[in-house]
Amino acid sequence: MEINKVVNVIGAGLAGCECAHILASHGVKVNLYEMKPNKKSPAHHTDLFAELVCSNSLKSEEITNACGLLKYEMGMLGSLMMEAALATRVKAGAALAVDRDKFSEYITKKILENKNITVIYDEVCDIEKLLGTVVIATGPLTSDTLSNNISKIIGQEKLYFYDAAAPIILRESIDMSVAYEKDRWHDDEKGDYLNLPMSKEEYDVFYNELINARSADRHSFDTIENIVHFEGCMPIESMAKRGEKTMLFGPLKPVGLRKDENHKPYAVVQLRAENKEKTMYNMVGFQTSLAFPEQKRVFSLIPGLENAEFVRYGVMHKNTYINAPHILDYNFKLKNKVDDIYFAGQISGVEGYVESAASGLMVAYNILFGKYFEGSMFKEETMLGALAKYIATENKNFQPMNANFGIIKQSDTKIKDKKKRYEIYANNSLNCIKELKNELENIRRRLEK
Ligand SMILES: Cc1cc2nc3c(=O)[nH]c(=O)nc-3n(C[C@H](O)[C@H](O)[C@H](O)COP(=O)(O)OP(=O)(O)OC[C@H]3O[C@@H](n4cnc5c(N)ncnc54)[C@H](O)[C@@H]3O)c2cc1C
């Protein structure tokens, strides 16, 4: 490759590892900076790279699902995250869930083994001290010193909002005479999820305690006014406060979960395995900001969890991201800057594990081949291109975005059937990625001559 300079990637999270891996596998030398183990954010607990800080699910595997399609596209372009996920998956119905430790160990090993990557275990505080191309992939919990430095460079204040993480419970502490295994809408009794059914009376008791429970103490910046909840990651107590029945249409939805035809639960709490051995379970949709003792007290009111042992309590965290449409171009590159500075991952304005890794992958390809394309190399018909376009498109109420079919280039002909429509999007997208791969291969051959 003709890039002789070292590329500095800051942050060995999902985006940083993906970016470093793609660059290095094309022969580019990478300095990968990571502040762990010396310094850890409140949500990072291990010394490993690409740590999954909350759920162990990378969402649906179906190609007609937006995140599923994104994963297909990434797989075709040599994604390390996809390779690791497939090697360490645990059963989770139609979702691609992983054993979180094995997943991070896999990625860490691949990065450390790569001769083109030098890992520097240090907190980066001043980007302008780094020579050459810089990729900022420090995530939603970017260290404070670097956040201030970024604010200075981009000329505006960073923005805050909060995500919530769900508690994890030891399986052996769950009352298995109450819990049953079943996936939603599947007739066979065995399933990947554990279900805890509730009668109306049990639900009412739980509901009343939940809406009156005490929240964890907040930092000074952490006021309710500052909190922007994403519907997909809303704390369970906030959802409950919206109305007595709101949870019954959300995480506690009983439909498709009857044990047998005589069984009519009023509500069902679902638990998803956290590891291959199924020794730990995550409370699905129970992200929360309640104080730890309150979580124990209130969640133990759920039938089957009377003696639940919590391996990890739910928490709420600061989440930092930039106003990408004002600052970045469709290559995730800082506009109006002489030096090449790119943003990747959640801080760039995408939302989610897969999307973060996807942006890392795109940044790497942009650094490698961007100048050979007019406009973005990732077409709007692909989920990758749709995300790139989203972050670079003017938007007054800009907020980080998950992969979804609302942002992909819409078809000219109206197709009512949603499944069929998504199938067409998926086919178009995969054709574009195949074409892109051929184009990249041709450029590479030309350059090698
Ligand atoms: C509490 C919480 C829960 C979340 N739960 C989910 C979820 O369940 N599902 C989902 O899809 N998404 C979730 N997200 C959103 C997001 O997908 C993840 O945060 C994801 O890990 C982001 O990937 P990233 O690569 O951008 O950042 P990260 O994976 O956080 O990686 C950033 C890395 O940079 C390092 N770093 C930070 N500052 C510096 C510095 N100055 N110098 C050197 N290194 C530095 C960090 O130590 C870290 O290793 C959650 C976010 C938070 C905060």
Ligand as a Chemical Component Dictionary entry (heavy atoms), coordinates in Angstrom:
data_LIG
# 
_chem_comp.id                   LIG 
_chem_comp.type                 NON-POLYMER 
_chem_comp.pdbx_formal_charge   0 
_chem_comp.three_letter_code    LIG 
# 
loop_
_chem_comp_atom.comp_id 
_chem_comp_atom.atom_id 
_chem_comp_atom.alt_atom_id 
_chem_comp_atom.type_symbol 
_chem_comp_atom.charge 
_chem_comp_atom.model_Cartn_x 
_chem_comp_atom.model_Cartn_y 
_chem_comp_atom.model_Cartn_z 
_chem_comp_atom.pdbx_ordinal 
LIG C1  C1  C 0 -23.014 1.737  29.712 1  
LIG C2  C2  C 0 -23.179 1.494  28.256 2  
LIG C3  C3  C 0 -23.880 0.383  27.835 3  
LIG C4  C4  C 0 -24.028 0.114  26.460 4  
LIG N1  N1  N 0 -24.711 -0.981 26.092 5  
LIG C5  C5  C 0 -24.808 -1.308 24.792 6  
LIG C6  C6  C 0 -25.476 -2.505 24.396 7  
LIG O1  O1  O 0 -25.950 -3.264 25.217 8  
LIG N2  N2  N 0 -25.542 -2.790 23.087 9  
LIG C7  C7  C 0 -25.013 -1.976 22.140 10 
LIG O2  O2  O 0 -25.097 -2.318 20.954 11 
LIG N3  N3  N 0 -24.375 -0.837 22.500 12 
LIG C8  C8  C 0 -24.276 -0.474 23.782 13 
LIG N4  N4  N 0 -23.639 0.699  24.166 14 
LIG C9  C9  C 0 -23.225 1.670  23.135 15 
LIG C10 C10 C 0 -21.940 1.360  22.335 16 
LIG O3  O3  O 0 -22.262 0.444  21.343 17 
LIG C11 C11 C 0 -20.777 0.803  23.118 18 
LIG O4  O4  O 0 -20.376 1.754  24.039 19 
LIG C12 C12 C 0 -19.567 0.443  22.218 20 
LIG O5  O5  O 0 -18.627 -0.205 23.009 21 
LIG C13 C13 C 0 -18.944 1.630  21.526 22 
LIG O6  O6  O 0 -17.815 1.220  20.807 23 
LIG P1  P1  P 0 -16.567 2.198  20.642 24 
LIG O7  O7  O 0 -15.517 1.453  19.932 25 
LIG O8  O8  O 0 -17.034 3.468  20.087 26 
LIG O9  O9  O 0 -16.083 2.510  22.129 27 
LIG P2  P2  P 0 -15.507 1.522  23.238 28 
LIG O10 O10 O 0 -15.848 0.126  22.907 29 
LIG O11 O11 O 0 -15.933 2.084  24.544 30 
LIG O12 O12 O 0 -13.937 1.686  23.084 31 
LIG C14 C14 C 0 -13.264 2.857  23.418 32 
LIG C15 C15 C 0 -11.894 2.483  23.977 33 
LIG O13 O13 O 0 -11.130 3.664  24.087 34 
LIG C16 C16 C 0 -10.414 3.666  25.308 35 
LIG N5  N5  N 0 -10.142 5.076  25.649 36 
LIG C17 C17 C 0 -11.000 6.046  26.058 37 
LIG N6  N6  N 0 -10.361 7.229  26.203 38 
LIG C18 C18 C 0 -9.065  7.007  25.864 39 
LIG C19 C19 C 0 -7.907  7.828  25.794 40 
LIG N7  N7  N 0 -7.944  9.124  26.094 41 
LIG N8  N8  N 0 -6.723  7.276  25.421 42 
LIG C20 C20 C 0 -6.651  5.940  25.106 43 
LIG N9  N9  N 0 -7.713  5.108  25.161 44 
LIG C21 C21 C 0 -8.906  5.643  25.518 45 
LIG C22 C22 C 0 -11.352 2.947  26.267 46 
LIG O14 O14 O 0 -10.667 2.399  27.361 47 
LIG C23 C23 C 0 -11.967 1.881  25.365 48 
LIG O15 O15 O 0 -11.234 0.674  25.385 49 
LIG C24 C24 C 0 -23.470 0.999  25.502 50 
LIG C25 C25 C 0 -22.765 2.113  25.942 51 
LIG C26 C26 C 0 -22.606 2.362  27.289 52 
LIG C27 C27 C 0 -21.830 3.559  27.730 53 
# 
loop_
_chem_comp_bond.comp_id 
_chem_comp_bond.atom_id_1 
_chem_comp_bond.atom_id_2 
_chem_comp_bond.value_order 
_chem_comp_bond.pdbx_ordinal 
LIG C1  C2  SING 1  
LIG C2  C3  SING 2  
LIG C2  C26 DOUB 3  
LIG C3  C4  DOUB 4  
LIG C4  N1  SING 5  
LIG C4  C24 SING 6  
LIG N1  C5  DOUB 7  
LIG C5  C6  SING 8  
LIG C5  C8  SING 9  
LIG C6  O1  DOUB 10 
LIG C6  N2  SING 11 
LIG N2  C7  SING 12 
LIG C7  O2  DOUB 13 
LIG C7  N3  SING 14 
LIG N3  C8  DOUB 15 
LIG C8  N4  SING 16 
LIG N4  C9  SING 17 
LIG N4  C24 SING 18 
LIG C9  C10 SING 19 
LIG C10 O3  SING 20 
LIG C10 C11 SING 21 
LIG C11 O4  SING 22 
LIG C11 C12 SING 23 
LIG C12 O5  SING 24 
LIG C12 C13 SING 25 
LIG C13 O6  SING 26 
LIG O6  P1  SING 27 
LIG P1  O7  DOUB 28 
LIG P1  O8  SING 29 
LIG P1  O9  SING 30 
LIG O9  P2  SING 31 
LIG P2  O10 DOUB 32 
LIG P2  O11 SING 33 
LIG P2  O12 SING 34 
LIG O12 C14 SING 35 
LIG C14 C15 SING 36 
LIG C15 O13 SING 37 
LIG C15 C23 SING 38 
LIG O13 C16 SING 39 
LIG C16 N5  SING 40 
LIG C16 C22 SING 41 
LIG N5  C17 SING 42 
LIG N5  C21 SING 43 
LIG C17 N6  DOUB 44 
LIG N6  C18 SING 45 
LIG C18 C19 SING 46 
LIG C18 C21 DOUB 47 
LIG C19 N7  SING 48 
LIG C19 N8  DOUB 49 
LIG N8  C20 SING 50 
LIG C20 N9  DOUB 51 
LIG N9  C21 SING 52 
LIG C22 O14 SING 53 
LIG C22 C23 SING 54 
LIG C23 O15 SING 55 
LIG C24 C25 DOUB 56 
LIG C25 C26 SING 57 
LIG C26 C27 SING 58 
# 
